Amino acid sequence: MNKVNSILKKALKKVEPPKEDLELIENSLKYFLEEFQKKIKKMKIDAEIFVGGSFAKNTVIKKDKYDVDVFVRFPENQRFSVSKTSKKQKVSDDKKYDISKLLEKALKGFRNVTKIHGSRDYFKIKIGPSFFIELIPVKKIKNPKEAENITDLSYSHVKYINKKIKSKKLLDEIRLAKAFCYANKCYGAESYISGFSGYSLELLIYYYKSFIRFVREITKIKEQKIIDIEKAYKNKSLVLMDINSAKLNSPIVLVDPTYKSRNVLAALSYETFREFQKACKKFIAKPSYSSFEIEKIDLKKIKENAKSKNYEFLLIETKTHKQEGDIAGSKLLKFYRHLEFEIKDFFSVKKKGFAYNGKKTAKFFFVVKNKGEIIHSGPSLKDKKNVERFKKKHKNTFSKKQRIHSKRKINFTLRNFINIWKNKNKKKLREMDISSLKLL
């Protein structure tokens, strides 16, 4: 335990944001909020502004880039100006009331503003090379059932965490959990990550009371686990009955303490969770400071190792025209998985990797071994019509166990295969929103 405590202490020191970073963020945020408050006051917009996310809950960790969530809460009964002629319009009219458009109007005149499309549009403002403010419009609600968007619950989330977690020790445990997940590429509920959100980790550490216990308990999960912190349900069956079935496809169902009908971990995929369990088991077996560091992929070393084993290494770059962030990342990841599926027909994939840059481009690599030859199974020999069709489509056919088969030699490289596949599947590339595929 002394060794583990020493590692955790060292990791905590590393993940804690430098004082100068926090001061820069606080000063920049203060200035922006003052200017924005003046603007909405001038426009006679009745809205509350609050800072959310990790900064509001004092659980932020050191990163290359910082995003601060600023929520603008619009009340239902507000009236606002919609034109230069100062015509009035009721907020309660859903067809006319668009809080994203109203926020966009309020942001006119501010520099470096990017609109991000989603279930409800929000805005990203670049303050500096490593600091962004995400301005998110939300409804001011009294009852969680009134929420039209998950962000409408953000105010309740901040209030709950700040009320429940006050000790520095528990806040430090949360930072360790976030850093561990971040290093192991499972921090974020975005579709291309399908991991743990910051709020989910705050709740899990509050539930398990420490990072170490959290890691240990994660390794023990073999079937779907239900965590109901506030004991909102009498039993497991009631949880499964009440929460939307589409939101129950996750290895852990974490009941939202602020809205019991919501699974906080609905975005967590089994694939991400299995990888996270491996990382947890590895840390328990051999605690190491490196578990809190993002592993840098040494492509040169991977390529040399592949060559020594007579495997083929291929690096690929893809681009999409879709909006950067969750949408672009999801499209590029989906294509990466599809291409791997195509490759596996002819090659054994020994190693692979996917890296999304947060914009519109992703790079991935494959290390493969040629299968030499593949056998295709055809129809029953009794099905003469389809047997003839199979023979026309395939060469080198033979019969075995009352079925027709074909044998095909794999006399091409992965690079050859991708080039041919790319030319044959231009329509599929367009359908999958891939605008460019380059072999590097």
RAQUI-V458398 format. One record per helix or strand. SS is the DSSP state (a for helix, b for strand). FROM is the first residue (numbers start at 1). LEN is the number of residues. If there is no record, write none. Layout:
ss->(SS,SS)
from->(FROM,FROM)
len->(LEN,LEN)
This chain:
ss->(a,a,b,a,b,b,b,a,b,b,b,a,a,a,b,b,a,a,b,a,a,b,b,a,a,a,b,a,b,b,b,a,b,b,a,a,b)
from->(2,19,47,53,66,79,88,99,113,122,131,144,150,168,187,196,198,211,225,236,245,252,259,270,289,299,312,326,347,361,373,384,397,403,414,426,434)
len->(14,24,5,5,9,3,3,8,4,7,9,3,15,16,1,1,11,10,3,7,3,5,5,16,4,10,9,18,10,10,8,10,4,7,11,6,6)
